[in-house]
Amino acid sequence: MTETINIYEERMQLRRDLLAFKQPKRVPIAVRFTLEAACGLAGINLMEAMFNPVLASEAMGKLCDTFYDDACPFTHVRFPWGFQLGGSLNSVISSNGTVQHPEVENMTAEEYDAFILDPITTIIEKVQPRVLNSFKTENPHEMRIASLRGYEAENEGMSVVGKIIAGLNEKHGYMPGFIGGPSANIPFDYLADHLRGFQGGLIDLRRYPDKVKQANAALLKIVKWITNIPATDDETVSWYPLHMPAFMSTQQFEEFYWPDFEEYMIFLNNLGHHCNIFVEGNWDRYYEYMDRLPHYKTSFLCEEGDPVRMKETFGRHHFFGGIYDPTITLVYDKERCIDEAKRLIDICGKDGGFFFAFNKSIMDIKSIDVSKLSAVLEWVREKAVY
C-alpha cells in the first residue's frame, strides 16, 4: 500500500508540473485503450463483457497489468444498456459488441429556422424522436417512461464503469488523466455530428451559410449555459474532442468554426478551467490559431502533424501529447519503435510541456505488437527523464 501511495504522489507531481507548465521530473505517460482492446488481450468475448461488468473488469485489469501508464488507460468505456433501451439510432451495437455511430440526419435543412428560434424545443420535439425509437409515440406517458428507463440504465452503466476505474486507480496508483471536468460539444461539431449529419453539415456551409452561423450562435449559448461552472481548483481538466476542422477548408474553418470555438475557450478560461483538446486529423494549417487559445490553460492531444512545428508554435505556451503511432510495432523491431518514441520526446519534450500518448486510442489489440509496445512504454518511464 505504501508503495502505491508513493507512486501516486510521484505521478501527481508530474501532472501538477505539467499543468503549471513546469518541467516535470520525467515525461508523463497517458496512453489510452478501449474495452474492445482489453477484451482482445484477455481473450474475453466483447459482447458478453458489454453486459457483464465482471468480465469487463477482468479484461480491463488484464490490460492495466500488461501496459505501463501513469493514468488509467480507460476513459470512454460505455455499456450499451441505456441507448439500447431507448432504441438509439445513432449509437448502435454491432454483432460482435462494438458500439458504432452510423451517419444519420436528425434535423432537416427546412428546420433551421425553428431550431435557431428555439433549439431546445426543436431537439425535444423533432430531433429526439428521430434519434430514439422510444420517443416515436404520441402517448406522452409512454415517452416519459421510456426516457426514464433509458436514462436510469445509462446512469447505472456509468456508475459501474466509474467503480471499475476507481478500483484500478486504487490498485495501480494512477493519477487523474487530462479529462473529468464539465464538457460539451463545440457548436459546429454538434451541428454536424448530431443534427445535420457529417455530409449535410458540410453541404450547408455552402447552401445555408447564414443559417449555419445562426445555429452555431444558438448552440454556443446552450453549451455556455451547460458549463457555466467556476473551476474549484487548478487541477481539473475538461476534455473537448474536435471533429470537423480537418475536413473543412481553411476559409470554412475561419468563418464557421473558429469564432465560436475561440469564444467558448475564452469563456471557460475566465471560469478557471483548463481545457484538453483532442485534435482529430491533421491540423498543420491551424497551429497559429491553436497558439491563440488561452496560454497555459489549454493543452492538446494531437493525432498527426509536424512535431517540430508544433513545438515551435503552440508548444511554446501549451503542453501537448500524442502523435506516436502504436501500429508501427507491427512493422519495426523493438529498437526502432523505441527510437521513434525517443525522437518525439527529444523534439517535443525539450524544456517540458509534453506528455507521451498515442495518436489515438487502441481499439483492436491485433493492430499492435503487445511486447514491443510494452517495451516502448517501459523505456519512456525509465529513460525519458530530465
NUROGU-134523 format. One record per residue (C-alpha): residue in one letter; x, y, z. Coordinates in steps of 0.001 Angstrom, whole numbers, plus 500000, padded with zeros to 6 digits. Layout:
// NUROGU-134523
<residuo = A&x = X&y = Y&z = Z>
...
//
This chain:
// NUROGU-134523
<residuo = M&x = 500000&y = 500000&z = 500000>
<residuo = T&x = 502823&y = 502413&z = 500883>
<residuo = E&x = 504481&y = 501784&z = 497530>
<residuo = T&x = 501221&y = 502510&z = 495683>
<residuo = I&x = 500785&y = 505757&z = 497624>
<residuo = N&x = 504328&y = 506823&z = 496779>
<residuo = I&x = 503779&y = 506047&z = 493088>
<residuo = Y&x = 500548&y = 508051&z = 493159>
<residuo = E&x = 502248&y = 511054&z = 494763>
<residuo = E&x = 505064&y = 510910&z = 492204>
<residuo = R&x = 502582&y = 510827&z = 489351>
<residuo = M&x = 500520&y = 513650&z = 490813>
<residuo = Q&x = 503639&y = 515807&z = 490957>
<residuo = L&x = 504314&y = 515046&z = 487293>
<residuo = R&x = 500746&y = 516123&z = 486498>
<residuo = R&x = 500936&y = 519295&z = 488604>
<residuo = D&x = 504205&y = 520300&z = 486953>
<residuo = L&x = 502726&y = 519736&z = 483511>
<residuo = L&x = 499579&y = 521747&z = 484298>
<residuo = A&x = 501755&y = 524546&z = 485716>
<residuo = F&x = 503930&y = 524383&z = 482589>
<residuo = K&x = 506977&y = 523437&z = 484629>
<residuo = Q&x = 509463&y = 520805&z = 483545>
<residuo = P&x = 508467&y = 517555&z = 485268>
<residuo = K&x = 510980&y = 515051&z = 486592>
<residuo = R&x = 510223&y = 512795&z = 483636>
<residuo = V&x = 507816&y = 512655&z = 480713>
<residuo = P&x = 504353&y = 511647&z = 481982>
<residuo = I&x = 502586&y = 508809&z = 480173>
<residuo = A&x = 498871&y = 508980&z = 479370>
<residuo = V&x = 498009&y = 506367&z = 476741>
<residuo = R&x = 494532&y = 505034&z = 476047>
<residuo = F&x = 492899&y = 501742&z = 475127>
<residuo = T&x = 489263&y = 500758&z = 474613>
<residuo = L&x = 487292&y = 497916&z = 476155>
<residuo = E&x = 487484&y = 496186&z = 472757>
<residuo = A&x = 491288&y = 496103&z = 473015>
<residuo = A&x = 491167&y = 494915&z = 476617>
<residuo = C&x = 488832&y = 492038&z = 475739>
<residuo = G&x = 491036&y = 491097&z = 472809>
<residuo = L&x = 494072&y = 490964&z = 475082>
<residuo = A&x = 492283&y = 488945&z = 477775>
<residuo = G&x = 490561&y = 486578&z = 475358>
<residuo = I&x = 487120&y = 487637&z = 476609>
<residuo = N&x = 484090&y = 487879&z = 474339>
<residuo = L&x = 483315&y = 491581&z = 473863>
<residuo = M&x = 479553&y = 491148&z = 473562>
<residuo = E&x = 479456&y = 489245&z = 476835>
<residuo = A&x = 481625&y = 491880&z = 478551>
<residuo = M&x = 479276&y = 494640&z = 477379>
<residuo = F&x = 476536&y = 493074&z = 479506>
<residuo = N&x = 478649&y = 491545&z = 482274>
<residuo = P&x = 480656&y = 494077&z = 484321>
<residuo = V&x = 482633&y = 491282&z = 485995>
<residuo = L&x = 484055&y = 490235&z = 482626>
<residuo = A&x = 484656&y = 493854&z = 481623>
<residuo = S&x = 486526&y = 494462&z = 484874>
<residuo = E&x = 488639&y = 491340&z = 484348>
<residuo = A&x = 489594&y = 492444&z = 480832>
<residuo = M&x = 490419&y = 495999&z = 481919>
<residuo = G&x = 492510&y = 494701&z = 484793>
<residuo = K&x = 494470&y = 492409&z = 482477>
<residuo = L&x = 495348&y = 495321&z = 480220>
<residuo = C&x = 496452&y = 497517&z = 483146>
<residuo = D&x = 498718&y = 494695&z = 484329>
<residuo = T&x = 500266&y = 494448&z = 480847>
<residuo = F&x = 500990&y = 498066&z = 479891>
<residuo = Y&x = 502558&y = 500806&z = 481993>
<residuo = D&x = 500634&y = 504055&z = 482276>
<residuo = D&x = 500633&y = 506978&z = 484713>
<residuo = A&x = 496879&y = 507458&z = 484311>
<residuo = C&x = 494145&y = 504876&z = 483956>
<residuo = P&x = 494186&y = 503916&z = 480260>
<residuo = F&x = 490372&y = 503728&z = 480107>
<residuo = T&x = 488360&y = 506911&z = 479796>
<residuo = H&x = 485443&y = 506245&z = 477453>
<residuo = V&x = 484135&y = 502799&z = 478357>
<residuo = R&x = 480378&y = 502837&z = 477779>
<residuo = F&x = 477983&y = 499958&z = 478263>
<residuo = P&x = 475114&y = 499894&z = 475730>
<residuo = W&x = 472327&y = 499436&z = 478273>
<residuo = G&x = 470911&y = 502944&z = 478062>
<residuo = F&x = 470889&y = 503527&z = 474329>
<residuo = Q&x = 469571&y = 500014&z = 473669>
<residuo = L&x = 466592&y = 500571&z = 475962>
<residuo = G&x = 465989&y = 503917&z = 474297>
<residuo = G&x = 466223&y = 502408&z = 470822>
<residuo = S&x = 469046&y = 504711&z = 469733>
<residuo = L&x = 469667&y = 505021&z = 466007>
<residuo = N&x = 472944&y = 506969&z = 466210>
<residuo = S&x = 474595&y = 504653&z = 468759>
<residuo = V&x = 474121&y = 501003&z = 467855>
<residuo = I&x = 475879&y = 497820&z = 468903>
<residuo = S&x = 477220&y = 495525&z = 466190>
<residuo = S&x = 477062&y = 491734&z = 466177>
<residuo = N&x = 480483&y = 491472&z = 467848>
<residuo = G&x = 479727&y = 494025&z = 470594>
<residuo = T&x = 481403&y = 497110&z = 469118>
<residuo = V&x = 479443&y = 500339&z = 469502>
<residuo = Q&x = 479118&y = 502137&z = 466171>
<residuo = H&x = 477907&y = 505600&z = 465195>
<residuo = P&x = 476274&y = 505492&z = 461755>
<residuo = E&x = 475789&y = 508609&z = 459671>
<residuo = V&x = 472293&y = 509928&z = 460398>
<residuo = E&x = 470410&y = 513147&z = 459647>
<residuo = N&x = 468264&y = 514073&z = 462624>
<residuo = M&x = 467294&y = 517590&z = 461544>
<residuo = T&x = 466284&y = 518677&z = 458053>
<residuo = A&x = 467551&y = 521828&z = 456365>
<residuo = E&x = 463982&y = 523177&z = 456428>
<residuo = E&x = 464040&y = 523076&z = 460246>
<residuo = Y&x = 466936&y = 525521&z = 460651>
<residuo = D&x = 464606&y = 528475&z = 461302>
<residuo = A&x = 462724&y = 526648&z = 464054>
<residuo = F&x = 465999&y = 525477&z = 465594>
<residuo = I&x = 467500&y = 528978&z = 465578>
<residuo = L&x = 464358&y = 530359&z = 467224>
<residuo = D&x = 464075&y = 527654&z = 469897>
<residuo = P&x = 466807&y = 524974&z = 469791>
<residuo = I&x = 465744&y = 523132&z = 472956>
<residuo = T&x = 462150&y = 522642&z = 471798>
<residuo = T&x = 463303&y = 521573&z = 468344>
<residuo = I&x = 465669&y = 518985&z = 469830>
<residuo = I&x = 462963&y = 517570&z = 472105>
<residuo = E&x = 460085&y = 517579&z = 469630>
<residuo = K&x = 461851&y = 516963&z = 466302>
<residuo = V&x = 465329&y = 515531&z = 466849>
<residuo = Q&x = 464891&y = 513114&z = 469744>
<residuo = P&x = 462062&y = 511089&z = 468120>
<residuo = R&x = 464405&y = 510530&z = 465162>
<residuo = V&x = 467310&y = 509533&z = 467403>
<residuo = L&x = 465432&y = 507284&z = 469828>
<residuo = N&x = 462736&y = 504810&z = 468835>
<residuo = S&x = 461293&y = 505099&z = 472345>
<residuo = F&x = 460254&y = 508672&z = 471512>
<residuo = K&x = 458240&y = 507565&z = 468483>
<residuo = T&x = 454926&y = 507582&z = 470267>
<residuo = E&x = 452149&y = 510107&z = 470590>
<residuo = N&x = 451488&y = 508996&z = 474157>
<residuo = P&x = 453467&y = 511373&z = 476391>
<residuo = H&x = 453197&y = 508969&z = 479347>
<residuo = E&x = 454849&y = 506162&z = 477373>
<residuo = M&x = 457521&y = 508561&z = 476165>
<residuo = R&x = 458373&y = 509671&z = 479706>
<residuo = I&x = 458591&y = 506084&z = 480953>
<residuo = A&x = 460831&y = 505004&z = 478055>
<residuo = S&x = 463023&y = 508068&z = 478519>
<residuo = L&x = 463339&y = 507436&z = 482261>
<residuo = R&x = 464257&y = 503785&z = 481746>
<residuo = G&x = 466968&y = 504684&z = 479242>
<residuo = Y&x = 468270&y = 507464&z = 481483>
<residuo = E&x = 468435&y = 505186&z = 484529>
<residuo = A&x = 470173&y = 502437&z = 482544>
<residuo = E&x = 472726&y = 504905&z = 481172>
<residuo = N&x = 473430&y = 506241&z = 484665>
<residuo = E&x = 473759&y = 502722&z = 486036>
<residuo = G&x = 476258&y = 501854&z = 483301>
<residuo = M&x = 478299&y = 504982&z = 484007>
<residuo = S&x = 478250&y = 504189&z = 487729>
<residuo = V&x = 479508&y = 500650&z = 487143>
<residuo = V&x = 482304&y = 501900&z = 484870>
<residuo = G&x = 483202&y = 504511&z = 487474>
<residuo = K&x = 483547&y = 501845&z = 490169>
<residuo = I&x = 485734&y = 499656&z = 487940>
<residuo = I&x = 488036&y = 502572&z = 487118>
<residuo = A&x = 488150&y = 503655&z = 490782>
<residuo = G&x = 489325&y = 500161&z = 491674>
<residuo = L&x = 492035&y = 500267&z = 489001>
<residuo = N&x = 493129&y = 503721&z = 490193>
<residuo = E&x = 493469&y = 502442&z = 493757>
<residuo = K&x = 495318&y = 499265&z = 492779>
<residuo = H&x = 497829&y = 500905&z = 490438>
<residuo = G&x = 498136&y = 504355&z = 491996>
<residuo = Y&x = 497062&y = 506129&z = 488826>
<residuo = M&x = 496944&y = 509898&z = 488633>
<residuo = P&x = 493849&y = 511513&z = 487065>
<residuo = G&x = 494178&y = 511842&z = 483315>
<residuo = F&x = 493517&y = 515025&z = 481387>
<residuo = I&x = 489758&y = 514588&z = 481448>
<residuo = G&x = 486998&y = 514893&z = 484007>
<residuo = G&x = 485713&y = 518459&z = 484206>
<residuo = P&x = 482492&y = 519834&z = 482682>
<residuo = S&x = 482380&y = 519379&z = 478921>
<residuo = A&x = 480124&y = 519936&z = 475918>
<residuo = N&x = 480222&y = 519806&z = 472128>
<residuo = I&x = 481688&y = 522659&z = 470103>
<residuo = P&x = 478751&y = 524224&z = 468167>
<residuo = F&x = 479556&y = 523134&z = 464618>
<residuo = D&x = 480708&y = 519708&z = 465798>
<residuo = Y&x = 477299&y = 519185&z = 467382>
<residuo = L&x = 475516&y = 520508&z = 464299>
<residuo = A&x = 477379&y = 518088&z = 462021>
<residuo = D&x = 477633&y = 515092&z = 464369>
<residuo = H&x = 474145&y = 515032&z = 465832>
<residuo = L&x = 471792&y = 517184&z = 463776>
<residuo = R&x = 472563&y = 517542&z = 460072>
<residuo = G&x = 474990&y = 514660&z = 459663>
<residuo = F&x = 478591&y = 514846&z = 458513>
<residuo = Q&x = 477728&y = 515261&z = 454845>
<residuo = G&x = 474757&y = 517533&z = 455409>
<residuo = G&x = 476705&y = 519815&z = 457719>
<residuo = L&x = 479465&y = 520387&z = 455164>
<residuo = I&x = 476958&y = 520951&z = 452342>
<residuo = D&x = 475132&y = 523524&z = 454471>
<residuo = L&x = 478278&y = 525656&z = 454674>
<residuo = R&x = 477722&y = 526462&z = 451001>
<residuo = R&x = 473935&y = 526313&z = 450742>
<residuo = Y&x = 472891&y = 527954&z = 454017>
<residuo = P&x = 475915&y = 529810&z = 455426>
<residuo = D&x = 473877&y = 532394&z = 457352>
<residuo = K&x = 471649&y = 529753&z = 458926>
<residuo = V&x = 474695&y = 527708&z = 459987>
<residuo = K&x = 476160&y = 530774&z = 461716>
<residuo = Q&x = 472885&y = 531478&z = 463491>
<residuo = A&x = 472542&y = 527839&z = 464541>
<residuo = N&x = 476102&y = 527902&z = 465862>
<residuo = A&x = 475285&y = 531031&z = 467868>
<residuo = A&x = 472222&y = 529333&z = 469363>
<residuo = L&x = 474275&y = 526271&z = 470283>
<residuo = L&x = 477023&y = 528412&z = 471799>
<residuo = K&x = 474511&y = 529892&z = 474254>
<residuo = I&x = 473471&y = 526380&z = 475267>
<residuo = V&x = 476970&y = 525000&z = 475821>
<residuo = K&x = 477905&y = 528093&z = 477828>
<residuo = W&x = 474849&y = 527561&z = 479991>
<residuo = I&x = 475673&y = 523865&z = 480489>
<residuo = T&x = 479290&y = 524501&z = 481514>
<residuo = N&x = 478890&y = 527779&z = 483414>
<residuo = I&x = 480527&y = 526271&z = 486479>
<residuo = P&x = 483541&y = 528021&z = 488045>
<residuo = A&x = 486565&y = 525752&z = 488480>
<residuo = T&x = 487109&y = 524704&z = 492090>
<residuo = D&x = 490857&y = 524059&z = 491748>
<residuo = D&x = 493772&y = 524270&z = 489332>
<residuo = E&x = 493929&y = 520538&z = 488648>
<residuo = T&x = 490578&y = 519831&z = 486977>
<residuo = V&x = 490815&y = 519335&z = 483219>
<residuo = S&x = 487899&y = 519327&z = 480774>
<residuo = W&x = 488029&y = 517185&z = 477629>
<residuo = Y&x = 486995&y = 518519&z = 474221>
<residuo = P&x = 487293&y = 516205&z = 471186>
<residuo = L&x = 487159&y = 518238&z = 467951>
<residuo = H&x = 485885&y = 516509&z = 464812>
<residuo = M&x = 485172&y = 518737&z = 461838>
<residuo = P&x = 488135&y = 521132&z = 461257>
<residuo = A&x = 490286&y = 518539&z = 459471>
<residuo = F&x = 487502&y = 518108&z = 456898>
<residuo = M&x = 486873&y = 521821&z = 456347>
<residuo = S&x = 488725&y = 524233&z = 454112>
<residuo = T&x = 490804&y = 526839&z = 455900>
<residuo = Q&x = 488302&y = 529512&z = 454884>
<residuo = Q&x = 485389&y = 527469&z = 456231>
<residuo = F&x = 487250&y = 526869&z = 459490>
<residuo = E&x = 487954&y = 530573&z = 459888>
<residuo = E&x = 484355&y = 531545&z = 459149>
<residuo = F&x = 482203&y = 528801&z = 460670>
<residuo = Y&x = 484266&y = 527020&z = 463341>
<residuo = W&x = 486961&y = 529163&z = 464870>
<residuo = P&x = 484956&y = 532191&z = 466122>
<residuo = D&x = 482555&y = 530140&z = 468289>
<residuo = F&x = 485307&y = 527784&z = 469412>
<residuo = E&x = 487654&y = 530588&z = 470462>
<residuo = E&x = 484878&y = 532466&z = 472264>
<residuo = Y&x = 483925&y = 529308&z = 474147>
<residuo = M&x = 487519&y = 528546&z = 475173>
<residuo = I&x = 487940&y = 532118&z = 476473>
<residuo = F&x = 484638&y = 531776&z = 478346>
<residuo = L&x = 485893&y = 528602&z = 480064>
<residuo = N&x = 489265&y = 530178&z = 480784>
<residuo = N&x = 487519&y = 533067&z = 482559>
<residuo = L&x = 485839&y = 530441&z = 484763>
<residuo = G&x = 489259&y = 528994&z = 485607>
<residuo = H&x = 489007&y = 525811&z = 483533>
<residuo = H&x = 491893&y = 524034&z = 481874>
<residuo = C&x = 490783&y = 522507&z = 478561>
<residuo = N&x = 492430&y = 519490&z = 476937>
<residuo = I&x = 491657&y = 519394&z = 473219>
<residuo = F&x = 491739&y = 516246&z = 471087>
<residuo = V&x = 492923&y = 517464&z = 467690>
<residuo = E&x = 491452&y = 514932&z = 465279>
<residuo = G&x = 493224&y = 514573&z = 461951>
<residuo = N&x = 495929&y = 516898&z = 460652>
<residuo = W&x = 495830&y = 520492&z = 461909>
<residuo = D&x = 499033&y = 521736&z = 460263>
<residuo = R&x = 497032&y = 524647&z = 458815>
<residuo = Y&x = 495782&y = 525728&z = 462212>
<residuo = Y&x = 498834&y = 525758&z = 464501>
<residuo = E&x = 498882&y = 529550&z = 464719>
<residuo = Y&x = 495206&y = 529528&z = 465677>
<residuo = M&x = 495869&y = 526943&z = 468375>
<residuo = D&x = 498539&y = 529205&z = 469818>
<residuo = R&x = 495926&y = 531946&z = 470260>
<residuo = L&x = 493909&y = 529904&z = 472739>
<residuo = P&x = 494377&y = 530781&z = 476448>
<residuo = H&x = 498056&y = 530295&z = 477253>
<residuo = Y&x = 498971&y = 527718&z = 479901>
<residuo = K&x = 495275&y = 526785&z = 480321>
<residuo = T&x = 494814&y = 524842&z = 477074>
<residuo = S&x = 496503&y = 521574&z = 476124>
<residuo = F&x = 496305&y = 519308&z = 473088>
<residuo = L&x = 496245&y = 515622&z = 472251>
<residuo = C&x = 497351&y = 515514&z = 468629>
<residuo = E&x = 496577&y = 512753&z = 466175>
<residuo = E&x = 499074&y = 513662&z = 463456>
<residuo = G&x = 501176&y = 516518&z = 462145>
<residuo = D&x = 504654&y = 518021&z = 462255>
<residuo = P&x = 506101&y = 517763&z = 465800>
<residuo = V&x = 508811&y = 520345&z = 465065>
<residuo = R&x = 506264&y = 522978&z = 464041>
<residuo = M&x = 504004&y = 522006&z = 466937>
<residuo = K&x = 506769&y = 522710&z = 469421>
<residuo = E&x = 507735&y = 525970&z = 467694>
<residuo = T&x = 504171&y = 527333&z = 467531>
<residuo = F&x = 501542&y = 526406&z = 470119>
<residuo = G&x = 504062&y = 524279&z = 472040>
<residuo = R&x = 505607&y = 527464&z = 473412>
<residuo = H&x = 502534&y = 528226&z = 475522>
<residuo = H&x = 500579&y = 524954&z = 475710>
<residuo = F&x = 501582&y = 521456&z = 476722>
<residuo = F&x = 500656&y = 518649&z = 474357>
<residuo = G&x = 500997&y = 514960&z = 473603>
<residuo = G&x = 500064&y = 512300&z = 471100>
<residuo = I&x = 501478&y = 511789&z = 467571>
<residuo = Y&x = 503071&y = 508409&z = 468394>
<residuo = D&x = 501534&y = 505724&z = 466186>
<residuo = P&x = 501478&y = 502399&z = 468091>
<residuo = T&x = 500739&y = 500388&z = 464937>
<residuo = I&x = 504406&y = 500774&z = 463907>
<residuo = T&x = 505116&y = 497968&z = 466381>
<residuo = L&x = 503776&y = 495557&z = 463753>
<residuo = V&x = 506305&y = 496801&z = 461197>
<residuo = Y&x = 509524&y = 497733&z = 463010>
<residuo = D&x = 511684&y = 495928&z = 465526>
<residuo = K&x = 511648&y = 496912&z = 469198>
<residuo = E&x = 514680&y = 499199&z = 468943>
<residuo = R&x = 513206&y = 501151&z = 466018>
<residuo = C&x = 509912&y = 501588&z = 467893>
<residuo = I&x = 511776&y = 502907&z = 470937>
<residuo = D&x = 513867&y = 505195&z = 468712>
<residuo = E&x = 510669&y = 506750&z = 467330>
<residuo = A&x = 509472&y = 507479&z = 470875>
<residuo = K&x = 512873&y = 508971&z = 471705>
<residuo = R&x = 512762&y = 511159&z = 468585>
<residuo = L&x = 509389&y = 512611&z = 469535>
<residuo = I&x = 510449&y = 513252&z = 473115>
<residuo = D&x = 513706&y = 514903&z = 472016>
<residuo = I&x = 511703&y = 517286&z = 469799>
<residuo = C&x = 508591&y = 517902&z = 471859>
<residuo = G&x = 509825&y = 517329&z = 475398>
<residuo = K&x = 512577&y = 519937&z = 475357>
<residuo = D&x = 512005&y = 522268&z = 478333>
<residuo = G&x = 508965&y = 520208&z = 479340>
<residuo = G&x = 505433&y = 520739&z = 478066>
<residuo = F&x = 504976&y = 517241&z = 476626>
<residuo = F&x = 503295&y = 514006&z = 477731>
<residuo = F&x = 503675&y = 510689&z = 475945>
<residuo = A&x = 500463&y = 509449&z = 474334>
<residuo = F&x = 499309&y = 507532&z = 471299>
<residuo = N&x = 497844&y = 509359&z = 468318>
<residuo = K&x = 494532&y = 507622&z = 469005>
<residuo = S&x = 493061&y = 505078&z = 471390>
<residuo = I&x = 493923&y = 501460&z = 470598>
<residuo = M&x = 490713&y = 499641&z = 469743>
<residuo = D&x = 491981&y = 496400&z = 468192>
<residuo = I&x = 494698&y = 494582&z = 470139>
<residuo = K&x = 495748&y = 492918&z = 466880>
<residuo = S&x = 496740&y = 496333&z = 465497>
<residuo = I&x = 499818&y = 496349&z = 467770>
<residuo = D&x = 502597&y = 494066&z = 468945>
<residuo = V&x = 501944&y = 493778&z = 472690>
<residuo = S&x = 505515&y = 493011&z = 473782>
<residuo = K&x = 507097&y = 495762&z = 471674>
<residuo = L&x = 504607&y = 498402&z = 472777>
<residuo = S&x = 505042&y = 497395&z = 476404>
<residuo = A&x = 508800&y = 497831&z = 475937>
<residuo = V&x = 508275&y = 501314&z = 474478>
<residuo = L&x = 506234&y = 502410&z = 477490>
<residuo = E&x = 508775&y = 500975&z = 479923>
<residuo = W&x = 511543&y = 502846&z = 478088>
<residuo = V&x = 509643&y = 506140&z = 478354>
<residuo = R&x = 509070&y = 505505&z = 482043>
<residuo = E&x = 512690&y = 504731&z = 482824>
<residuo = K&x = 514674&y = 506802&z = 480318>
<residuo = A&x = 512620&y = 509887&z = 479426>
<residuo = V&x = 513929&y = 511888&z = 482379>
<residuo = Y&x = 515224&y = 515434&z = 482654>
//
